[in-house]
Amino acid sequence: MITLRKARTILKATLAKGAEAGMKPLSVVVLDAGGHPIAFERADGASPGRFEVARGKAHGCVMLGLGGSAIHARAEQQAYFVQAMNGAFGGKFVPVKGGVLVRDAKGNVLGAVGVTGDTSDNDALAAVAGIEAAGFIAEP
């Protein structure tokens, strides 16, 4: 389970990684294993629509049990699949990198982190740093 305390650790470490690497202002959401938001934060200067993008990245990971990189690859190979998933999930599915699955040491899915604001690769990099700082295993 991702507690609120751990979620806040993820937020703090993710935003710190973004600032340290000189990334554009990031927005970060942490979802539980059911796809419900535990915590969200956006850096100063991040646009207001970023919550939905971050949640969409993380939501797809939780619902499919896949990291954002695998979802992105699937989107490139099977666009019809992504269209179907977006419909199935009520438009809350953003199939790009920056969504990262959170697992425990036994491999159980605990939730996901969605990051947006910079390139998708950088978003994923920052998410991994946050997840690992909280002591979890990241699946980008």
C-alpha positions in Angstrom: 0.0 0.0 0.0 1.2 3.5 -0.7 0.5 5.6 2.3 0.0 9.3 2.2 3.4 9.7 3.8 5.0 7.6 1.1 3.1 9.5 -1.6 4.4 12.8 -0.2 7.9 11.4 -0.4 7.4 10.4 -4.0 6.1 13.9 -4.8 9.0 15.7 -3.1 11.7 13.5 -4.6 10.1 13.6 -8.1 10.0 17.4 -8.1 13.5 17.6 -6.6 14.8 15.4 -9.4 13.1 17.6 -12.0 14.6 20.8 -10.5 18.0 19.3 -10.1 18.0 18.2 -13.8 16.8 21.6 -15.0 13.5 20.2 -16.3 10.5 22.4 -17.0 8.0 22.7 -14.1 6.6 19.2 -13.4 3.2 18.0 -12.1 3.0 14.7 -10.2 0.2 12.5 -9.2 0.3 9.3 -7.1 -2.5 6.8 -7.6 -3.4 3.8 -5.5 -3.9 0.3 -6.9 -7.5 1.1 -7.7 -6.5 4.2 -9.8 -7.6 6.7 -7.1 -5.5 9.8 -6.4 -3.6 9.7 -3.1 -1.6 13.0 -3.7 -0.9 15.6 -6.4 1.4 18.5 -6.6 2.5 20.8 -9.4 5.6 23.0 -9.4 5.4 26.7 -9.7 4.8 27.6 -13.3 3.2 24.3 -14.3 0.1 24.8 -16.4 -3.2 24.0 -14.7 -4.3 21.2 -17.1 -1.3 19.0 -16.1 -3.3 17.1 -13.4 -5.4 15.4 -16.1 -2.3 14.5 -18.2 -0.4 13.1 -15.2 -3.5 11.2 -14.0 -4.0 9.8 -17.5 -0.5 8.5 -17.7 -0.7 6.8 -14.2 -4.2 5.6 -14.7 -3.3 3.6 -17.8 -0.4 2.0 -15.9 -2.7 0.9 -13.1 -5.5 -0.3 -15.2 -3.3 -2.4 -17.6 -0.6 -3.4 -15.1 2.0 -2.1 -17.4 4.6 0.7 -17.3 4.3 3.7 -19.5 7.1 2.6 -21.8 5.3 -0.7 -22.6 2.0 1.2 -23.1 3.7 3.7 -25.4 5.2 0.8 -27.5 1.8 -0.8 -27.7 0.3 2.5 -28.8 2.8 2.7 -31.7 2.1 -0.9 -32.8 -1.6 -1.1 -32.2 -3.3 2.3 -32.4 -6.8 0.6 -32.3 -6.0 -0.9 -28.9 -5.2 2.5 -27.5 -8.4 4.0 -28.9 -10.4 1.1 -27.4 -8.7 1.6 -24.0 -9.3 5.3 -24.0 -13.0 4.6 -24.7 -13.1 1.9 -22.0 -11.5 4.2 -19.4 -13.7 7.2 -20.2 -11.0 9.2 -21.9 -8.7 9.0 -18.9 -5.9 7.1 -20.7 -2.7 8.9 -21.8 -0.5 6.3 -23.6 2.9 7.9 -23.3 6.0 7.6 -21.1 5.8 9.4 -17.8 3.4 6.9 -16.2 5.3 4.6 -14.0 4.0 1.5 -12.2 4.8 1.2 -8.5 5.5 -2.3 -7.2 6.5 -3.7 -3.8 9.5 -6.1 -3.3 7.2 -9.1 -4.1 6.2 -7.6 -7.4 2.6 -6.6 -6.3 1.2 -3.5 -8.0 0.7 -0.8 -5.4 -0.3 2.0 -7.7 1.3 4.3 -10.2 2.9 7.7 -10.6 2.2 10.1 -13.4 4.5 12.9 -14.3 4.1 15.6 -16.9 5.7 18.9 -17.8 8.9 18.0 -19.6 9.7 15.4 -22.3 8.0 12.1 -21.7 11.4 10.5 -21.1 12.4 13.1 -18.5 9.0 12.8 -16.9 9.6 9.0 -16.5 13.1 9.6 -15.2 11.8 12.0 -12.5 9.0 9.5 -11.5 11.4 6.7 -11.1 13.6 8.8 -8.8 10.5 9.6 -6.6 9.3 6.0 -6.4 12.8 4.7 -5.5 13.2 7.4 -2.9 10.1 6.1 -1.2 11.5 2.5 -1.2 9.4 1.0 -3.9 10.2 -0.6 -7.3 9.5 1.5 -10.4 8.4 0.0 -13.7 8.7 2.8 -16.2 
